[in-house]
Amino acid sequence: MAKSSGKVLVTGITGFIALQTAIEFLNSGYKVRGTLRSAKKMDHVKSLLEPHADISGLEFAEADLMADDGWNEAVSGCDFVAHLASPFPLAQPKNEDELIKPAVEGTLRVLRAAAENGVKRFIQTSSMVAVAYGHPHDRTEPFTEKDWSVLDGPGSTAYAKSKTLAEKAGRDFMSDYKGKMTYATVNPGFVLGPVIDKQYGSSAELVLMMLNGKYPGTPRLCIYCVDVRDVAKCHRLALEYKGNELDRFFAVDRPIWFVELAKAISDGVGEEARRVPRRQFPDFVFRLVGLFDPAVRAILPDLGKFVSIDNSATRETLKTDFLSTEEAAVATARSLIDLGLMK
């Protein structure tokens, strides 16, 4: 791809997905401007990206989702925006506004700046938690790009609310917007894949817990996974998509039970994964643990719930497929080991 492809603003460039998305854009010929809350992190980000991409087209801007200052300057001169900045915790906060406020207000700040500065296309990173939470536990119908999470439904979390409300805020903004900028979201599942920074995200933390044997057994939990490299590719493909048939793209391989995920890591990594649990524990065990462990407490509403996803429209529209969950899980584990993060 020619070097004149344009310039993409990648918000929250230090994040797990954002780093890989920056790599994807740089390797596809785009220039990238990444936002940082502190310019002191520039050299660190460069050191992370340089082994994986030509960083001659990389620059930075200082901006914070919770403040107006800096966003016009960050967006100015950019052709596209990939808005990835948003908090993702394993445990739910005591005050849900800790997640909801920066997600919603931050999205609107970046959208307003993009609209005012002539951005051509805006890609917002949403999540599958904006789709499949709060629905009846016994639902068997596959979720598609048309579904939304039910915010007052069973098991809806602060994180699910933050992503759902942020995406809806973005879509409401665009419904009132009269300019030429186009918009789409990428909705990843649980993101696995290679970690390149020791300041790893929450999804990698879960794999590290397994490697370190924090829990002797797995919960009866079904999750829908995707490799971070595929999420990055979906951002680029969504940005380059010229049609208007679909503006919501599900980045998901397939649902998998947690015990299967653990087995994939154990089989794929070998001796260094000897502490990864291979047994599935009954629900009551995790309900007891959840009384004391906030990370476990967050998954309790989803115990035993199978989630079916149909993202055939995404696959067909973007002409893409996804790495297997097993491959993504092993890549996560191996990268954590290589970074020396196991105890």
N, C-alpha and C positions, 0 to 999 in steps of 0.2 A: 504494500500500500504506500502511496506517495506521502512524502513528508508534509505535503500541503493539506492533509486531511482535516486539519483544524486543531483547535485547542479545547481541551476538556477540563473543567473545574471538577476536581474530586474532593468532596468535603470529608473532613475527618480522616485524612490520608493515613494516619497511624493505625487505624483499625485493621483487624484481621482480613475482612473482605476488601476494604479499601486499598490495602497494599497490593493485593493480587489484581485488583481492578486497574490500578495505576500501571502495573507491569503489563497487563493485557493491552491497554491503550498505547503505552510507549512502544511495545513490540509490534503494534499494528500501524505505526506511523503517526500517531497523534502526539501533539505536545500536551503536557499535563501540568496544571497548576494545582497544588494540593493545599488545603487549608489546615492550619495548625492553631491550637489555642495559644501556643507559645512558640515564637521563632527560635527558641533555644533548641528545639527538636529537629531543626533542619538537617544538620549534619548526621544525626542518627538515622533519619529516614533515608537520606542519600546512601548511607552505608548498607542499609537493608536492601535497597532496590538495585544498587549498582551491579551485584553479581547476576542479576536476572534480566536486566534491560539496559539499553543505552539511555543514560540519564541526561544527555545533552539537551533534551527537550523538556526537562523538569524544572519547575520553579515553585515558589511557595507564596502564600498570603496568610496573614494572621487574622483570625476571626473566630468568634465564639457564638454558638447557637443561641445563647441567652442574652446576647447584646446586639444592637443594630450596627454598632461601629464596625467598619471593616468589610462589610459584605458587598457594598457597591464596588469598592476597590478590588475585592477578590474576584468578582464576576466580570468586571470590565475587560473587554478584549477577548473573552471566551466565546466560542461558538456553541458549546454544549455544557451542560451541567450533569454530573452524576452525583446525586445527593445521597451519601452513605452514612453520614454522621448521625448516630443515635445510640443511646446506652442499651446494653444487653446484659443483665445480671442473671446469675444462676438462681439466687434467692430473691424473693420478692421484697421490696422495701416496705417499711411500716406506713409510709405516706405515698400513695400511688402517684401523686403529683410530681414526685421526684423523677419519675420516668415520663409521665404524660406531658408535663409542661415543656421540657426541652424538645421532645419529639414533635409536638404540634407547633409550638411557637417557632422552633428552629426551621421546620419545613416551610412555614409561611414567610419567614425572613428571607430564606434563600430563593424561594419562588418570586417574591416581590423584586428582589435585586436582579434576578434573571430576566424577568419581564421588562424591567426598566432599562436593561442594558443590551437588549436585542439578541438574547440567546435563541438559537434555532430550535433546540430540543432539550427537554428536561427529563432525566430518568431518576425516579425516586426509588430508593431501596426500601421496600416494605418487607413483608414476611408472611409465611404461611399461618402465623398466629393471628393475622388479620382475616383469616379465611375459615379456619376449622375449629375455633374454640367456642365454647358456650352452647354447642349443639347437643341434642339428646345423646346419652351414652350409648344407646343401642342403634344409632344411625348406621346403615349399611350402604346408603347411596354415596357414590364417589363425589368428592368435592371437585368443582371445576372453577375456572376463572371468574364465574359469575357469583360465587358464594362469598358471604361475609360472616365473620364471627359475630356471635350474639353476645353483646357486652354485659347483659344482665342474666345470661344463661349460666348453667352449672359449670364450675371450673374456670370461669374467665378470670385471668390474672391481670395484674397491673401492667405487665409487659404486653400482653395481648391487647389491652385497652390502648396502650400508648401507640402501638403500631397501627391498630385499626383506626383510631382517631386521627393519627398523622396522615394516613393515606386518604381518609375521607376529607380531611382538611385540604389536602392537595387537589383532590378531584373537585371539591366545591370551589376552590380558587379558580381552577381552569374552566369551570362551567360559567363563571362570570367574566372571565378574561376574553378580551376581544382582539388580541394581537395575533401574530403569526407563529408564536412559539408552540410547539407540540409537546405532548406529555405522555409518559408511560411509567408503569412500575414494574420492578422485578421483585417477585415474592419468593425468597429462598425458603427451603425447609431448614432442618438442623444442619448447620454448615460444618463439614469436616474438611480434611485435606491438609497439605503441608503447611507447617507453621514456620515463619522465617524470623520471628521476633520473640525474644524471651519474655516480652510483655504480652503474653498470649491472651486470647479472648476466652469467653466462658465456655464455648463448645470444646475447645482444646482442654480446658480445665477438667471437663468431665472425663475425657479420655485419660488424662494424667491421673485422676483419682483411681481409675480402673487399673492403670499400670502400677500404681503404688499400693493397690490392694486395700483401699480405704473401706470398701464394703465387701463382705465375703460372698455375697450373692447379688443377683441382678433383680430389679423390679419387673413385674409383669406389665411392661410399658412398651407401647408401639410408637416409634418415631419415624418421621419421613426425612430422609437425609439427602445431602448433595455435596459434591466436592467444591471447595472454594474456587478452584480454577474454572469450573463450569459456571459458577455464579458470576465470576468476572467476565467470562465470555458472553454470557447472557446480557450483561450490561452493554457490552459493545454491540452485540447484534440488535438489541432493542434500540440503541441509539441510531444505528444505521438503517433500521427498518423504515421503509418509505410508505407503507400502506396505513390504513386506518381501520382494518378489520378487527384488530385486537390491540388493546393498550395495557394489558395486564398479563405478565408472563410468569408462570410458575417454574422456578428452578428447583426441580425435585427429581431424584432418581426413582425411589420406590419406598413404601413403608417397610419397616423392619422391626422385629421384636428385639428388645435390648439384649436378651440372652444370645440371639444370633449375632448381634454386633460384637459382643464380647468374644464369641467363638471365632469370628473373623479376625479380630485383633490377635487373639491367642495363637491361632493357626498360622497367621501371616507373619508374625514377628518372632515367634519361637521362644527360646529360653528367657529372653529379656521381658517377656510378657507372662512369666510364670505366676505372677500374683493376680492376674486378671481373673475375675470370678467366672466360673463355668456353670454355676447352678442358678436356677431361678427360684427365688424365695416367695412364699405365699404373701398375699397382700397385707395380712395383719402384721407381719414383721416390719414392713416399711411404715405402716400406720403408727406403730409404736416408736420407731426411730424418728418419725416426723414430729413427734412431740418435742424433740430436743434439737433436731437438725433442720434449719430453714430450707436448705437445698432440697432435702427429701420432701418436706412439707409442700413444696411448690408442685410436685408431680402427683400428689395423692389423688386429685380429682380425675386423673387420666389413667389410673391403674386398670388394666384389663380392657381398655377401650381400643378397638382396632380402627385405624383411620385409612380410608381408601381415597387415593388421589387420581384424578384423570387430567393429566396435563398434555393430552394429545394435541390440543389446539396450539399450545406453546411450541411443542416440538415441530409441528408442521409449519407454523408461521415463521419461526426463526431458522428452520431447516437445520436442527441440531439434535443431538442426543446427549446422554449424560454418562459420565464414568460411574462404575458400579459403586454402591455404598461400601462394599467390602474393600475395594481398592482405596476409597477415600479414607476409611477408618484406619487401614494399615499405614497409609501415608501420614496421617496425623500422628499415630503412635511412633513411627520411625523418626519423624522430624523432632518430636519431643525428646526422644532418646538421644538423637544426634546433638541437640542443643544442651544436653547435660542436665535436663530438668527432672529426671527421675531421682527419687530419694534412695 
